[in-house]
Amino acid sequence: MERSYVMLKPDACERKLIGRIISRIEDKGYKITNMKMMYLNEKILREHYAHLVDKPFFPNLVEFMTSGPVVGMIVEGEDVIKGIRILMGPTNWYEALPGTIRGDFANTTTCNLIHGSDSVESAEIEIKRFFGNA
């Protein structure tokens, strides 16, 4: 069974969309095997977003991601990585189609509600980063 790391970002928590987003994941037939609410710090964000640290928008990303709690989840299912990414919609909210999480709920490029692993390898790294050896 494939696993993915999924994170609901501070805007999803602030806007009280956690239940609605989780329902979409579960309605698709995926199983949430571990979940926790947490506050992130700059150190873990530098690790998680290492590919973005040198970008001019990185300080704004850190400010946003530390502005409130996030909900981290381990989600399992057949082809779950691809399936979650389809459910999320493209990173840029204005490209996301209605019916996707971002297409229905996101309203800015930075505040795009959700993160999902992009490969089996990154999923295992992200799961270990946020859940240890779960």
Z-matrix of the N, CA and C atoms (Angstrom, degrees):
N
C 1 1.451
C 2 1.536 1 108.14
N 3 1.310 2 117.01 1 129.62
C 4 1.465 3 122.31 2 -179.52
C 5 1.535 4 110.01 3 -77.28
N 6 1.355 5 115.16 4 147.03
C 7 1.461 6 120.86 5 178.57
C 8 1.525 7 109.66 6 -121.33
N 9 1.323 8 114.92 7 149.38
C 10 1.458 9 121.53 8 175.89
C 11 1.520 10 108.73 9 -134.73
N 12 1.327 11 115.82 10 151.70
C 13 1.456 12 120.75 11 170.08
C 14 1.526 13 106.57 12 -97.34
N 15 1.310 14 116.12 13 128.41
C 16 1.459 15 122.37 14 178.53
C 17 1.521 16 107.22 15 -125.27
N 18 1.333 17 116.12 16 134.97
C 19 1.456 18 120.34 17 179.31
C 20 1.522 19 109.32 18 -129.70
N 21 1.321 20 115.23 19 125.49
C 22 1.453 21 120.99 20 171.75
C 23 1.521 22 106.92 21 -87.78
N 24 1.309 23 116.10 22 123.19
C 25 1.457 24 122.42 23 -171.47
C 26 1.537 25 111.21 24 -81.18
N 27 1.347 26 116.80 25 171.25
C 28 1.466 27 119.74 26 -176.49
C 29 1.530 28 115.00 27 -53.93
N 30 1.323 29 117.61 28 -33.86
C 31 1.472 30 118.30 29 -179.86
C 32 1.526 31 111.84 30 -67.86
N 33 1.326 32 117.92 31 -34.67
C 34 1.465 33 120.67 32 176.24
C 35 1.521 34 110.30 33 -64.57
N 36 1.334 35 116.05 34 -39.39
C 37 1.472 36 120.42 35 178.84
C 38 1.520 37 110.42 36 -69.12
N 39 1.323 38 116.87 37 -47.81
C 40 1.464 39 121.36 38 -177.79
C 41 1.525 40 111.62 39 -61.63
N 42 1.315 41 116.49 40 -37.85
C 43 1.464 42 120.62 41 -176.85
C 44 1.528 43 112.78 42 -87.30
N 45 1.329 44 116.06 43 5.50
C 46 1.467 45 122.17 44 177.14
C 47 1.535 46 112.19 45 58.81
N 48 1.331 47 114.84 46 45.27
C 49 1.463 48 120.97 47 179.43
C 50 1.524 49 112.91 48 -104.52
N 51 1.327 50 117.56 49 2.76
C 52 1.462 51 121.39 50 -175.28
C 53 1.528 52 111.08 51 -54.43
N 54 1.315 53 116.96 52 -53.12
C 55 1.469 54 120.80 53 -177.28
C 56 1.516 55 112.83 54 -61.66
N 57 1.312 56 116.42 55 -40.86
C 58 1.476 57 120.35 56 -179.00
C 59 1.527 58 110.74 57 -66.00
N 60 1.326 59 116.65 58 -40.37
C 61 1.465 60 119.82 59 -179.79
C 62 1.522 61 110.55 60 -70.77
N 63 1.326 62 117.15 61 -43.63
C 64 1.467 63 120.05 62 177.83
C 65 1.529 64 110.13 63 -60.70
N 66 1.315 65 117.70 64 -40.12
C 67 1.468 66 120.40 65 177.94
C 68 1.520 67 111.49 66 -58.90
N 69 1.311 68 117.04 67 -40.31
C 70 1.474 69 119.67 68 178.90
C 71 1.527 70 110.71 69 -63.69
N 72 1.330 71 116.67 70 -40.81
C 73 1.468 72 120.81 71 179.03
C 74 1.527 73 109.50 72 -63.86
N 75 1.331 74 116.70 73 -47.43
C 76 1.458 75 120.40 74 -178.85
C 77 1.525 76 111.73 75 -70.34
N 78 1.327 77 117.46 76 -36.63
C 79 1.470 78 120.29 77 178.67
C 80 1.522 79 111.45 78 -62.02
N 81 1.321 80 116.49 79 -27.14
C 82 1.464 81 120.97 80 178.76
C 83 1.530 82 111.01 81 -76.71
N 84 1.332 83 116.76 82 -10.30
C 85 1.463 84 120.65 83 177.46
C 86 1.514 85 113.87 84 101.12
N 87 1.317 86 117.37 85 6.11
C 88 1.462 87 120.48 86 178.97
C 89 1.514 88 109.87 87 -84.72
N 90 1.328 89 115.15 88 152.83
C 91 1.459 90 121.86 89 -176.81
C 92 1.526 91 109.21 90 -110.89
N 93 1.320 92 116.85 91 126.63
C 94 1.461 93 121.81 92 174.12
C 95 1.520 94 106.95 93 -88.32
N 96 1.332 95 116.58 94 114.49
C 97 1.461 96 120.80 95 -175.04
C 98 1.523 97 112.95 96 -99.90
N 99 1.323 98 117.30 97 -14.06
C 100 1.461 99 121.20 98 176.57
C 101 1.517 100 107.11 99 -158.11
N 102 1.330 101 116.43 100 142.14
C 103 1.458 102 119.64 101 -178.72
C 104 1.520 103 108.37 102 -154.41
N 105 1.349 104 115.27 103 141.10
C 106 1.464 105 118.74 104 174.68
C 107 1.521 106 109.80 105 -154.80
N 108 1.331 107 113.67 106 149.74
C 109 1.458 108 120.39 107 173.81
C 110 1.518 109 106.35 108 -94.66
N 111 1.338 110 115.42 109 138.16
C 112 1.468 111 119.37 110 -177.81
C 113 1.516 112 110.12 111 -151.62
N 114 1.319 113 114.63 112 161.89
C 115 1.461 114 122.32 113 173.05
C 116 1.516 115 107.15 114 -107.72
N 117 1.314 116 117.03 115 132.03
C 118 1.454 117 122.17 116 -178.53
C 119 1.526 118 109.86 117 -96.54
N 120 1.339 119 114.94 118 154.90
C 121 1.465 120 120.19 119 175.55
C 122 1.522 121 108.89 120 -120.22
N 123 1.315 122 115.78 121 171.94
C 124 1.464 123 120.03 122 -175.94
C 125 1.526 124 112.04 123 -61.79
N 126 1.317 125 117.94 124 -34.91
C 127 1.467 126 120.52 125 -179.15
C 128 1.532 127 111.40 126 -59.66
N 129 1.317 128 116.85 127 -50.63
C 130 1.470 129 119.23 128 -178.70
C 131 1.527 130 111.17 129 -69.65
N 132 1.331 131 117.01 130 -31.16
C 133 1.464 132 119.83 131 177.71
C 134 1.526 133 111.37 132 -69.34
N 135 1.328 134 117.47 133 -35.65
C 136 1.467 135 120.58 134 175.90
C 137 1.526 136 110.55 135 -63.79
N 138 1.319 137 116.98 136 -34.58
C 139 1.461 138 121.37 137 177.27
C 140 1.530 139 110.28 138 -73.24
N 141 1.319 140 115.94 139 -47.78
C 142 1.473 141 120.96 140 -176.36
C 143 1.537 142 111.79 141 -66.20
N 144 1.324 143 115.98 142 -39.16
C 145 1.463 144 121.48 143 -178.74
C 146 1.525 145 111.20 144 -108.99
N 147 1.330 146 117.37 145 38.69
C 148 1.472 147 121.70 146 -177.33
C 149 1.527 148 111.65 147 -55.05
N 150 1.309 149 117.62 148 -33.60
C 151 1.466 150 122.30 149 -179.50
C 152 1.527 151 112.84 150 -72.06
N 153 1.341 152 117.21 151 -8.66
C 154 1.473 153 121.26 152 -178.05
C 155 1.532 154 113.59 153 -115.79
N 156 1.333 155 117.78 154 -3.54
C 157 1.468 156 121.93 155 -173.38
C 158 1.525 157 112.39 156 -55.61
N 159 1.313 158 118.34 157 -35.80
C 160 1.465 159 121.48 158 -177.32
C 161 1.533 160 113.53 159 -87.65
N 162 1.310 161 117.52 160 0.33
C 163 1.467 162 120.69 161 -179.80
C 164 1.532 163 109.92 162 -78.90
N 165 1.329 164 117.41 163 147.16
C 166 1.465 165 119.88 164 -178.18
C 167 1.533 166 113.91 165 -63.46
N 168 1.325 167 117.90 166 -22.73
C 169 1.455 168 120.95 167 -179.01
C 170 1.530 169 113.37 168 -87.59
N 171 1.330 170 117.74 169 -3.30
C 172 1.468 171 120.10 170 -175.40
C 173 1.537 172 113.04 171 -57.30
N 174 1.334 173 120.23 172 -44.23
C 175 1.473 174 118.58 173 178.13
C 176 1.533 175 112.74 174 -57.60
N 177 1.325 176 117.38 175 -37.97
C 178 1.466 177 120.46 176 177.19
C 179 1.527 178 111.10 177 -66.71
N 180 1.331 179 116.54 178 -36.69
C 181 1.458 180 121.14 179 177.80
C 182 1.528 181 110.08 180 -63.28
N 183 1.330 182 116.62 181 -45.00
C 184 1.463 183 120.65 182 178.29
C 185 1.526 184 110.13 183 -61.99
N 186 1.322 185 116.70 184 -44.56
C 187 1.469 186 120.37 185 179.07
C 188 1.525 187 110.81 186 -58.15
N 189 1.336 188 116.17 187 -45.49
C 190 1.460 189 120.69 188 178.79
C 191 1.524 190 111.71 189 -64.09
N 192 1.327 191 117.46 190 -49.13
C 193 1.462 192 121.54 191 -174.38
C 194 1.525 193 113.20 192 -70.16
N 195 1.330 194 117.75 193 -17.36
C 196 1.464 195 120.95 194 176.58
C 197 1.533 196 111.40 195 -102.05
N 198 1.328 197 117.57 196 5.39
C 199 1.465 198 121.52 197 -175.51
C 200 1.529 199 113.33 198 -77.25
N 201 1.300 200 117.66 199 -12.18
C 202 1.457 201 121.67 200 -178.86
C 203 1.511 202 110.05 201 -174.65
N 204 1.316 203 116.79 202 -176.99
C 205 1.462 204 119.50 203 -178.82
C 206 1.523 205 112.22 204 -72.45
N 207 1.322 206 114.22 205 159.42
C 208 1.462 207 122.79 206 170.62
C 209 1.528 208 106.99 207 -122.48
N 210 1.316 209 116.25 208 161.04
C 211 1.456 210 121.61 209 175.01
C 212 1.520 211 107.21 210 -117.09
N 213 1.334 212 115.49 211 115.06
C 214 1.458 213 121.12 212 177.71
C 215 1.516 214 109.95 213 -97.39
N 216 1.332 215 115.76 214 141.78
C 217 1.464 216 120.50 215 -178.16
C 218 1.527 217 110.70 216 -140.43
N 219 1.294 218 114.97 217 146.12
C 220 1.462 219 121.56 218 165.29
C 221 1.518 220 105.24 219 -101.38
N 222 1.326 221 115.69 220 122.07
C 223 1.462 222 121.49 221 -176.57
C 224 1.520 223 107.96 222 -119.59
N 225 1.321 224 115.93 223 132.67
C 226 1.464 225 121.67 224 -177.90
C 227 1.523 226 111.11 225 -118.85
N 228 1.329 227 113.94 226 151.05
C 229 1.451 228 120.15 227 174.85
C 230 1.518 229 110.64 228 162.26
N 231 1.310 230 115.44 229 170.94
C 232 1.458 231 120.54 230 178.35
C 233 1.530 232 109.08 231 -68.53
N 234 1.332 233 116.62 232 126.82
C 235 1.469 234 122.84 233 -179.16
C 236 1.527 235 112.22 234 51.32
N 237 1.335 236 116.31 235 37.94
C 238 1.463 237 121.61 236 -174.09
C 239 1.530 238 112.49 237 -63.02
N 240 1.318 239 118.07 238 -34.45
C 241 1.469 240 119.49 239 -178.04
C 242 1.526 241 109.93 240 -63.35
N 243 1.304 242 116.42 241 -51.54
C 244 1.463 243 120.52 242 178.37
C 245 1.533 244 110.55 243 -63.43
N 246 1.317 245 116.50 244 -42.14
C 247 1.458 246 120.56 245 -178.07
C 248 1.522 247 112.88 246 -63.88
N 249 1.308 248 117.31 247 -42.87
C 250 1.471 249 120.69 248 178.62
C 251 1.519 250 109.85 249 -64.89
N 252 1.317 251 117.30 250 -41.16
C 253 1.465 252 120.36 251 -179.21
C 254 1.538 253 110.69 252 -64.56
N 255 1.316 254 117.28 253 -34.75
C 256 1.467 255 120.22 254 174.97
C 257 1.526 256 109.97 255 -68.14
N 258 1.341 257 117.25 256 -43.77
C 259 1.469 258 120.69 257 177.82
C 260 1.528 259 111.56 258 -60.27
N 261 1.337 260 117.12 259 -38.42
C 262 1.464 261 121.08 260 -178.27
C 263 1.522 262 111.45 261 -67.57
N 264 1.317 263 117.49 262 -42.54
C 265 1.456 264 121.60 263 -171.43
C 266 1.525 265 109.48 264 87.75
N 267 1.324 266 117.94 265 169.79
C 268 1.469 267 121.51 266 -178.84
C 269 1.523 268 112.42 267 -59.47
N 270 1.331 269 115.46 268 154.11
C 271 1.469 270 121.94 269 179.63
C 272 1.521 271 111.49 270 -55.71
N 273 1.316 272 117.21 271 -44.33
C 274 1.461 273 120.94 272 178.16
C 275 1.524 274 108.62 273 -76.36
N 276 1.319 275 115.57 274 112.41
C 277 1.464 276 121.49 275 -173.65
C 278 1.521 277 113.02 276 -56.60
N 279 1.329 278 117.39 277 -33.02
C 280 1.460 279 119.98 278 -177.26
C 281 1.524 280 112.43 279 -74.32
N 282 1.322 281 117.37 280 -10.26
C 283 1.468 282 121.22 281 174.34
C 284 1.532 283 111.63 282 -97.13
N 285 1.323 284 116.54 283 -10.55
C 286 1.464 285 121.06 284 -175.34
C 287 1.534 286 110.35 285 -79.33
N 288 1.290 287 115.03 286 131.04
C 289 1.467 288 121.15 287 -178.34
C 290 1.521 289 111.94 288 -76.89
N 291 1.333 290 117.12 289 150.20
C 292 1.462 291 119.83 290 171.69
C 293 1.528 292 109.02 291 -54.86
N 294 1.309 293 115.66 292 143.62
C 295 1.463 294 120.88 293 -176.73
C 296 1.512 295 112.35 294 101.09
N 297 1.347 296 116.51 295 -20.37
C 298 1.461 297 119.94 296 173.69
C 299 1.531 298 108.07 297 -92.10
N 300 1.312 299 116.57 298 160.97
C 301 1.468 300 120.50 299 -179.27
C 302 1.522 301 110.33 300 -59.99
N 303 1.325 302 116.81 301 -49.02
C 304 1.462 303 119.25 302 -179.90
C 305 1.523 304 112.10 303 -69.95
N 306 1.320 305 117.25 304 -36.11
C 307 1.460 306 120.40 305 178.60
C 308 1.516 307 112.63 306 -64.51
N 309 1.319 308 116.10 307 -32.42
C 310 1.459 309 120.03 308 -178.66
C 311 1.526 310 113.90 309 -89.88
N 312 1.353 311 117.41 310 -29.57
C 313 1.457 312 118.74 311 -170.22
C 314 1.529 313 116.03 312 -123.96
N 315 1.327 314 119.38 313 -26.01
C 316 1.475 315 120.06 314 -175.80
C 317 1.522 316 110.23 315 -74.08
N 318 1.348 317 115.38 316 150.92
C 319 1.461 318 118.51 317 179.84
C 320 1.522 319 114.20 318 -142.18
N 321 1.331 320 117.54 319 4.92
C 322 1.464 321 121.67 320 170.64
C 323 1.510 322 108.08 321 -146.50
N 324 1.327 323 116.26 322 163.25
C 325 1.460 324 120.34 323 -179.63
C 326 1.521 325 111.36 324 -68.92
N 327 1.334 326 117.49 325 -41.77
C 328 1.466 327 120.83 326 -179.70
C 329 1.515 328 111.00 327 -71.93
N 330 1.314 329 116.21 328 -45.07
C 331 1.467 330 121.31 329 -177.03
C 332 1.523 331 108.82 330 -90.06
N 333 1.332 332 115.61 331 79.62
C 334 1.462 333 118.96 332 -175.34
C 335 1.530 334 112.59 333 -112.42
N 336 1.329 335 116.39 334 22.23
C 337 1.457 336 125.67 335 163.52
C 338 1.518 337 118.64 336 74.48
N 339 1.332 338 118.80 337 -39.06
C 340 1.461 339 119.28 338 -165.09
C 341 1.523 340 110.99 339 -149.60
N 342 1.332 341 114.20 340 148.19
C 343 1.469 342 122.29 341 173.04
C 344 1.517 343 107.07 342 -124.53
N 345 1.318 344 116.76 343 141.99
C 346 1.459 345 121.90 344 173.25
C 347 1.510 346 109.66 345 -139.71
N 348 1.310 347 116.36 346 141.81
C 349 1.469 348 121.26 347 179.78
C 350 1.518 349 110.26 348 -54.85
N 351 1.352 350 115.36 349 148.52
C 352 1.461 351 119.66 350 -178.33
C 353 1.526 352 113.72 351 -104.18
N 354 1.331 353 117.54 352 -2.93
C 355 1.471 354 120.78 353 177.85
C 356 1.523 355 108.59 354 -160.77
N 357 1.318 356 116.19 355 165.44
C 358 1.467 357 121.33 356 176.86
C 359 1.523 358 109.69 357 -60.23
N 360 1.333 359 116.07 358 -41.58
C 361 1.470 360 120.29 359 -178.76
C 362 1.526 361 111.32 360 -64.19
N 363 1.325 362 117.14 361 -47.60
C 364 1.466 363 118.92 362 -179.67
C 365 1.526 364 110.67 363 -67.61
N 366 1.320 365 117.78 364 -33.13
C 367 1.464 366 120.43 365 177.93
C 368 1.523 367 110.69 366 -59.55
N 369 1.317 368 116.96 367 -47.27
C 370 1.463 369 119.98 368 -179.05
C 371 1.526 370 111.33 369 -65.01
N 372 1.337 371 117.59 370 -38.75
C 373 1.462 372 121.37 371 177.13
C 374 1.527 373 110.07 372 -64.09
N 375 1.319 374 116.91 373 -45.92
C 376 1.469 375 121.19 374 -178.22
C 377 1.530 376 111.42 375 -68.22
N 378 1.323 377 117.71 376 -39.41
C 379 1.455 378 120.66 377 177.43
C 380 1.527 379 109.49 378 -61.50
N 381 1.312 380 116.66 379 -44.84
C 382 1.474 381 119.97 380 178.73
C 383 1.524 382 110.52 381 -63.98
N 384 1.333 383 117.66 382 -40.99
C 385 1.476 384 122.21 383 -179.53
C 386 1.524 385 110.71 384 -59.67
N 387 1.324 386 117.75 385 -43.34
C 388 1.452 387 120.56 386 -172.14
C 389 1.537 388 114.39 387 -101.55
N 390 1.343 389 117.66 388 -18.41
C 391 1.460 390 120.17 389 -177.69
C 392 1.522 391 113.38 390 -126.82
N 393 1.316 392 118.83 391 4.24
C 394 1.466 393 120.00 392 -177.47
C 395 1.516 394 109.76 393 70.16
N 396 1.287 395 116.81 394 -138.63
C 397 1.472 396 121.18 395 -176.74
C 398 1.526 397 112.19 396 -94.50
N 399 1.309 398 116.22 397 43.50
C 400 1.489 399 120.59 398 -179.17
C 401 1.501 400 111.88 399 -68.75
